[in-house]
C-alpha cells in the first residue's frame, strides 16, 4: 500500500525530473524518474522514464552501444 506521503514525494521527484529533462540533463532526469517509479508504480514517472529511454536510445546511441 502506497502512503500519501510516498505519492507526494513521487510527484515531487517526477516534476523535478521534468525540469531536468527539459534542460537536457538526461541522466539526472532518468534517476529522478526511477526514484519516483520506485515509490509509486502508478506515477506518471513510469511513462516518462520509458519516453526518456526512447529519447536516449535515439539521440545518444553511444550510451547504449559504446
Helices and strands as residue ranges (DSSP letters): H 4-22, H 26-39, H 45-59, H 61-64
